[in-house]
Amino acid sequence: MHLTFGFFSCESSKMTSEAEMADEEGYISPPPTLPSTPCSIHLGVQAGSMRRGSDVLSTSRGTVRERGRNRSWLLSSIITVNVLILGIALVSGSVFNNVKINAINLQIFLIVLVILTTAWMLYYTIYTSREDHAVLYKDSHAGPVWLRGGLVLFGICSLIMDVFKIANYIGYLHCDSAVKIVFPVVQAVFILVQVRTQVLTSEMDCGLMLTLSTNLMLWMAAVTEESLHQTVLIFHFISAPGGYSSCNCSHSACAVLEKAYYYLYPFNIEYSLFASAMAYVMWKNVGRLVDEHNHHSLHFRLKDVLVGPAVGLVMLVAGLGTFVIYKVDVEKGDPGKRDTVLMIHYVMNTVAVTLMSVSTVAGCAIYRLDQRDHVSGKNPTRSLDVGLLIGASIGQFTICYFTIVAVVATGAEGHLNALNLAVSLLTVIQLCLQNIFIIEGLHREPFHEDMHQASVFTNPYVLQAQAHRDIHNLPGTFMETKSSPALTVHSMLTWKRRALKEICAFLMLCNILLWIMPAFGARPQFDNTIGAEFYEFTMWAAVVNIGLPFGIFYRMHSVASLFEVFLTS
């Protein structure tokens, strides 16, 4: 009864039982005292009620926190969508001459966006540094050394590009808008602050998505300007800053500076994409709790890895040599030399993608023999890697399939068109195989030899007896030359790990080569006129200018993903 009615029921029931005992024994009982056992039961029930209340309170707090996080994600997503759509409209409008939106209007929009994002990052960095427990945890997958190093490297190149732009546009200040100087200055400050800002708390959703939107807008603007520069035959009005041929530079270094910062555009484009990826991962990590024991300490070692890097370096040097020849001879404008260097370029790409396809098939076969477990649990970084890998490859797929249709429809006449068709088909195969290899590697647990080696030493006495027996059976010998079962298993594990590392190293160098050539101006899609003749130049230029930036990003992102697979192998 006392468990049901609480404290007063406990006292009344005990007092009644003591009075009845006193009447039966014939004496008056002393004043009732609080019992120990029943009240302890009562206190336990009360404590249990308090625990249940605290659990309910913590659950309700968790629910409120989850709702707040969902609202924050929703608001930040809405901000991102609006900023990006407005930016896309401005970028698209600034491309054409007959639209009353020029590059100055776009740069004013970007300046406002960059200033807002920089102000938020500065405020939040100062605010966060003064708060206790501002950083709840650090996701080791979200900011590995190679990613931060790449961000710093591309950021430095972007800063150099901004310096060249400022020096170049100073020469046009007497006849062009000062916005062209303000924009690279603001962008340089933004890059410095963004590289420095690497904090994460539970209140950063809107700011992170603003940062993501800003980086994507800068990426779109850079890609558009680079694409227009490469297809100058259509948009010749941008050959001079501001699009006006009457505006001449006031100093002699303008031509050199303009050519220099156009060569730095690929690094600026990659920086914006790297920063966008990191901002997205940080946004997905807001409020997420992870198990600290799930993080593995991975180290970069080139021990016992020789064949893959050696062959990859040979391919890289040979490819860069053919690329230099290609650029020099194509710029001369000689049709005979153009066809020759195009054929050399196609042969080089055919060899590269063929070797890459063979190596990825070997890697997938090794995965079939691998006994490592697949990773469990969700990770926003890994999901983003897979999504970017598949999404970015669509650009390369688009160009390849458009080329295949054009070449097949025209009959594939001549060696040049046959090589063009072969390169496109092999590139499609290589992209599919490489995506499978990388995604499978990203979803494998890091390799641990110790777990497998422990199963070999199940009976050390048998191994010891076998060793003694071998020594006694061979008089005059000091040591048995055959390896033990433990060494055999160890070598089996080593060859799989080594093969995977060799394949990853080779693929990394080949992807670097396939990134360098288009990023620094190789445009066989325009130098070979079959695509422009079949689809008309305007449509073909749109296909190439949209698909090629994604293809360039795919190669660089593949290098980063392959490096992670290399570390976990």
N, C-alpha and C positions, 0 to 999 in steps of 0.2 A: 504493500500500500504506500509505503513512504517513497518508493521509487516513482509512483505515479503523481502524487499530490505535492511533492516538493518538500521544502524545509519544515513547514508547520506540520505536515503529516508525519514526518520522521519524529518530531518531538512528541506529538500527541500519542502516537502508537507506543513509543517507548515508555512514556509516563503511565499509560494504562496498564501495560504489562507489569511494571514495577508495583503499582498499587494492588493489582490482583495477587501478586506474590506475597506482599506484606499482609494482606488479609488472611491468606491461607496459612502463613507461618505464625500469626498472632502477635505481631509487633508493628509499630508504626515505622514506616520507612523514612529515611532521611530525605531531605529535599532532593528532588530529581536533578541529576547531573546530565550533561550532554554526553551521549554515548560516543564511543570511539569508532567502532566498526560501522554501524549504520550510517553515521554522519560522514565517514570516509567514503562510503559508497555514494552518499548524496553528493559529496564534493567531487567524486570522480564523474558522476553523471553531469554535474554542473560544468566540470572542466571539459567533458566531452562535448557538451552543448556549446561551450566557448570555442572549442576547436572547430566544431561544425560551423559556428558563426564566422570564425576567421576564414575557413575554407570558402564559405559562401561569399564573404567579403572579397577575398583574393580573386575568386572566380569572377565576381561582378566587376572588380577593377580590371581584370584581364579582358573581359568583354568590352568594357568602356574603352580600354586602350586599343583593342582591335578595331572597334568602330571608328575611333579617332584616326587611326592609321589608314583605314580604308577611305575615310573622307579626305584625308590629306593626299593620298594617292590619286583619288578622283579629281581633286582640284588641280593638282600639279599636272595631271594628264590633259585636262581641259586647257590649261595655260599653254602646254607644249603644242597641242594641235592647232590652236589659234595662231600662235607665233609662227609655226612652220608653214601653215597655209598662206598666211599673209606674206611671209618671206618668199615662198615659191611664186606667188603672183608677181611680186616685185622683181625677182630674178628673171622670170619669163618675160616680163614687160620690158626690162632693160636690155634684152638681147637685140631687139629689132629697132631699126632706125625710125620707122614710121609710127612708133608709139611714143606718146608724150611722157615717157618715164626713161630717164637716162641713167648712166652709171652713178651720177652724183646723187640722185634720189635714193638709189639702193645703198650707197655708202652712208648717207645720213641715217637711214634706218639701222644699218649695222652698227654705226657709232653709238646710237642711243641704246641699242641692245647690249653692246659690249660694256658701256659705262654702267648700266644697271646691274649687269652680272658681276662686274668687277667690284662695284660698291657693296653688293651683297656678300661676296667672298671676303672682302676686307672686314666688314662688320662682323660676319660670323666667325672668322678666325680670331678676332680680338675677343668677342663675346665667349667663344668656346674655351679659349685658353684660361679664362678666369673662373670657370665653373668646375666644381669637383665632379668626378665620374661623368664627364661629358662624353668620353669615348667608352662605350660599354664593352666593346670587344673589337678585335680586328680580324677580318676574314683574310686568311693567308692566301686564298685563291684570288682575291679581288685586286691585290696590288703586289704581285711578285716582282722580284728585282729586275727581270728582263723587261717587264711592262713599264716599270718606272724609268728604267734606263732608256728604253725606246722613246718614252714621252719626253725625257730631258733632251735626248739627241735631236729628235725632230723639232722640239721647241727651240733649241739653239739655232738650227738651220732656218726656222721661221723668223727668228729675231734678226738673223743676218739678212734675210730677204726683205724684212721691213726696213732695215737700215738702207739697203740698196734702193728701195722704192722711194724713201724720203729724199735721198740724194738725187735720184733721177727726177722726181717731181718738182724739186726746188728749181731746176732749170726751166720748168714750164710755168712757174708761178706768175710770171708777168702776163700770161695770156690764158691761164686755166684756173679752175676753181681751187681754193685753198683746202677744200674738203679732201682732196687727194693726198694731201700731206697729213691732215689731222687723222685720217683713218689708220694708216700704218703706225702712227704714234700711239693711238689708243689701243690698237691690236697688240703692239709690243708690250704695253703695260698689262694688258689682259693675260697674255701668255706668261709673263713673269709671275703674276699673282696666282694664276691657275696651277702652274707647276708647283708653286710653294704650298698651295692649299691641298692638304690630304687629310682632312678630319672627317669624322662620321659620328653623328648623333641622331637622336630620334626626332629631330625637328627640322630636317633639311629637305623635305620632299620638294616643295615648290622651288626653292633655290637651286637644287640639283637639276630639276627639269628645266629651269631657266638656263642653267649652264649647258645642259644637253642641247637645248634649242639653239643657243648662241653658237655652239661649236658646229652643229649641223648647218646652220645658215652660213657660217664662214666657209664650211666645206663646199656647199653648193655654189657660193660666189666664186671660190677659187677654181672649182671644176669648170664652171661656165667660162671664166676668163681664159683658162688654159685651153679649153676646147675651141674657143673662138680664135685664139692665137694659132692653134694648129690648123684650123680651117680658114685661114686668112683670105682665101680666094672668094669665099662667100661674104664674109664680114670684113672687108678690107678697110672699113672706116675706123677700126680700132688700131690700125697700124701706128697711129700717133696717139699719145695720151689725150683723152677727152674726145677722140674721134674727129678732130679738126686738123686737116692737113696744113692750114695756115699757121698753126701754132708750132713754132720751132724752139728747140732747146737753146738755152743761153750759154751752156758750157759744153765742152767737147766730150765729156765722159758719159753722156746720156745713152749713146748706143751700146757701150760696153755694160753699163749698169742695167739697162733693160734686158739685154741678153742674159746677164748673170742672174737676175732675180727670176727670170722665166725658168732657168735650170733648177732653181730652188723651189719652184712650185710643187713638185712631187712630195718633198719633205713637209711642206706646209699642209698639203692635203692629207697626208698620213697623220700628221699631228692632230688635226681636227678630228679625224676618225678615232684615233687612240683616245683622245680626251673625251669624245662622246661615249665611247665604250666604257671608260672608267666611270663617267658620271652616271650612266645607266646602271652599272653594277652597284654603285654606291646607293642609288635610289632604291634598287630592289633589296638591298641589305638593310635599309632603314627599318628598325624594329624587329629584325630577324635574329633569333637566338640560335646559336650553333653549338655543337659539342666540340670543345677544344681538343679532345683526344682524337678527333677524326682528321686532324691536320698532320700531314707527313712532312718531315724535314727532307727536302730534296737538294742534292748537290750536283753541280755541273762538273763532270770528269770526262776527259778524253782518253783515259787509260784504255789500252787494247783496242781503240777505235782508229783504224788507219785507212782501210780500203775506201770506205764511203767518203770521208773528207778529201782523200787524194783524187778520186775520180770526179768528185764534185768540183774541186778546184780546177782540174783540167777543163771540165765543161764550162766553168765560169770564165776562165781566161780565154778559151777559144771563142765563147759567145761574145765576150766584150770586144775581142779583136774583129770579129765579123760585123759587130754593131758599129764600130768606128768606121770601118770601110763602107758600110751601108750608108751611114749618115753623110760621109764626105762625098761619095759618088752621086747620091740622090740629089744633094744640094747643087751639084754642078749642072743638073738638068739635061744631061746627055741620055737620050732614050736607050741607046745600046748598052751603056754602062748601067743604067737603071735596071734593065732586065737581068743583067748578070748578077748584080748585087742582090736583087730580089730573090734570084734562084739560090744564091749562097745563104741568104737569110732563111729561106724556107727549108733548105737542107739542114741547117743548124737547128732549127726548131723541131724538125722531124726527128733528128737523132735524140734531142733532149727529151721530148715527150715520150718517145719509144722506150728509152732507158728508164724513165720515171715510171711508166706503166708496168714494165717488167719488175722493177723493184717493189712497187706497191703490191703486185700479185704475190711476190715472195713474202712480203710482210703480212699480208692477209693469211697466207698459208701457215706462217709461224703462229699467228693468233689462234688458229685452229688447234695447234699443238700446245698452246699455252694454257696452264691450269689456274691462272689468276682469276680471282673473283671480279665480278662487275661491281662498280661503285653503287652504294645504296644511298638514298636520300637525294633531295633536290639541292642544286647549287646554281644560283643565278649566273655565275661566271661561266660555268660549263654550258648551261643552256644558251647563253648569249654567244659563246664560241661556235656552237653547233648551228645556231640560227644564222649568224653572220657568214659562216662558211657556206652554207647552202644558198642563202640569199645572194651573196656576192658572186657566186659562181654562175648565177642566172645571166649576168651581163656577158660573160665569156661564152656561155651557151648560145645566147642570142646572136652574137656576131658570127659564131661558127656555123650555126644552122642557116643563117641568111646567106653566108658565103657558099655553103654546100648547095643550097637551092639555086643560086645564081650560076655556079660553075656547071652543075649537072644540066640545068636548063639550056645553057649555051653550048653544050656538047663537050666541055672539058678539052678543048683543042690546045695542043702544044704542051711542052714540058712545064712551063710556068704554071699553067692552070691545073695540070695534074698534081704538081707539088702543092699548090694552094689547097686543092681538094684533100690531099693526103694529110696535110697539117691540120686542117679543120676536123677531119674524122678522128685522127689520133688524139687531138686535144680534147674532144668530147669524151673519148674513152678514158683518157688520163684524168680528167676532172672527176668522172664517176668513181674510178678506182681510188684516187687520192682522198676523196671525201669519205669513202667507206673506211679506208685505212686510218685516217685521222680521228673520225668519230669513234671507231672501235677502240683506238688507243686512249682517247680522252675518258672513256667509260670503263677503263681497267684500273684496278687497284695498283699502287706502286709495287714493284717487284721486291720480294723478300726471300732471299735464299735461305736464311736461317731456319725458317719453318720447315722447308723441305729437307734440309740437311739433317734435322733432328730425327727424322724418321729412319735414317740409315743406321744410326747407332742403337738399334733395338737390343742387341746382345753383344756387348763389347767383348765378352769372354770368348765367344765364338771367333770373332775377328782376331783376338790375341792368340788363340790356339792355332788358328789357320796360319798366322804369321810365323809362329814357332815351328810349325810343321813344315812350312816352305823353307825355312832356314836350315832345318836339320836334313831335309831331303836334298839340299844342294851344298855339299861340303866344300869349303874353301871360298864360299861367297859370303860377304858380310851383310848384304841387304838384298831383299827381293826386288826385282826390277819392275814387276807388273804392278799396276795401280790397284788400290783397294776399292771395294764397292763405293765407299764414301767419295773417293776422288772421281770415280766414274760419274756418279750422280752430279757432283759439283761441276764437272766439265759439261754435262748435258745442260745444266742450267746456264752455264756461262755462254755456250754457243748461241742459245736463243736470245739472251740479253744482248750479246755482242752483235748478232745479226740485225736485231731491231735498231740498235744504236747506229750501225753502219747505214742502214736504209734511211733512217731519219736525217742523219748528217748529209747524205747525198741529196735527198729531196729538199732539204733546206737550201743548199747552195744552188740547186737548179731553179727553185722558186725565186730566189734572189735574182738570178739571171733573167728569168721571165718577167720579173718586176722592173728591173732596170731598163730593159729595152723599150717597152712602151711608155714608161714613166718619163724617159728622157728623150722622147721624140720619134721613136720608130713607129711609122704609120704605113705599114704595107697595105692596109685596107684602102688607102687613098692613092698610094703609088701604083698599085695594081688597079687598073681602071675598070675591071670587069664588074665590080659591085656598083660603081657609080653609073655605068652604062646600063645595067640591068634594072636597077631600082630608081634611076634618076638621082642626080647628085644631092638634091635637098633631102630626100628621104634617107638615102644612104648615110649622109653626114649626121642626121639625127640618130640613126641606129648606132653608129660608131661612137658618137659623142656621149650617148647615154650609157651604152654597154661597156665602153672601154674603161671609164673610171672605176666601175664595179670590178672589172677584171683585174685592174691594177691593185685595188684594195684586196681582192681575193688572194693574190700571190703573197702580199705582205702578211696578211692574216694567217695564211697557211704556214709561213715561216714561224710565226709566233706559236701556233698550235703544234707544229712539228717539234719545236723546241721543248714544249711541255711534255709531249709524248717521249722525247729523248730522255728527259729527266726521270720520268716514271718507269722507263724500261730497265 
